[in-house]
Amino acid sequence: PGVTLKIIDNNGRDLPPNQLGELCISSPSMMLGYWNNPSATKQAIHGSWIHSGDLGYLDNEGYFWFIDRRKNIIIVDGDNVAPREVENVLCKHKAVSVAVVVGKQEYNNSVVCAFVKPHKNNVTDSNTLIEFCKQHLADFKVPKKIIFLDEMPTNARGKIDRTALINLI
């Protein structure tokens, strides 16, 4: 009770249903700021709204649909690629156990790259997975490079370390 959600565009304007933008939250119980970090507080809190950094949309019934974190979005030739969308497609392939998608900066553009941990009993190659992605994604979202790993690098919290993966490309 008392929690209000809205989706905004890059200029802070409210968006209508089914439009992709950033989730903002307002509540009487929201945080006052980050401990000893005024710059992070200034970036996250605008008036009575917390800017979550989560991208998604509200549907016609008021349900929020999460797409990805803003910081994970890959921009390819001016188009946004949500890594989660590509990861979900890759994980539909029978040979893929885990998929993580990152952007690698090349010249003046980002390139979609995927890291895949295969299922133990299934063998595949990068060309097969790229062709699979082409059947389910727009061309600009299809990974240009797929790297197979036995294990994904993790950070101290046990989350997959995307920065470490970018450094492997």
WOBEL-V359571 format. One line per field, one symbol per residue. ss: DSSP state (H for helix, E for strand, C for the rest). phi: phi as a letter, one per 40 degrees, with the letter a starting at -180 (. if undefined). psi: psi as a letter, one per 20 degrees, with the letter a starting at -180 (. if undefined). Layout:
ss->???
phi->???
psi->???
//
This chain:
ss->CCCEEEEECCCCCECCCCCCEEEEEECCCCCCCCCCCHHHHHHHEECCEEEEEEEEEECCCCCEEEEEEHHHCEEECCEEECHHHHHHHHHCCCCEEEEEEEEEEECCEEEEEEEEEECCCCCCCHHHHHHHHHCCCCHHHCCCEEEECCCCCECCCCCECHHHHHHHC
phi->.gcbbabbccbgccbcdgbcaccbbbacbcccicdfacccccccbbgcbcccgcbaaccccgccbcbacdcccbbbfgbcbcddcccccdcccccbcbbbbbbbcbfbabbcbbbbbccdcbbabccccccccccbbcdcccdcabbcbcaccbcccgcccccccdccc
psi->qjppqqpqaijjqqqrqjppappqppqhjqqhrppkmhhhghhhpocjppohippaqpahjjppopgrqgiippookiqpoohhggghghiiphipgpppprpppockrqppqqppoqqhjpprrhhghghghhiiqqgiipphppppqhqpqqahijqpnhghghii.
//
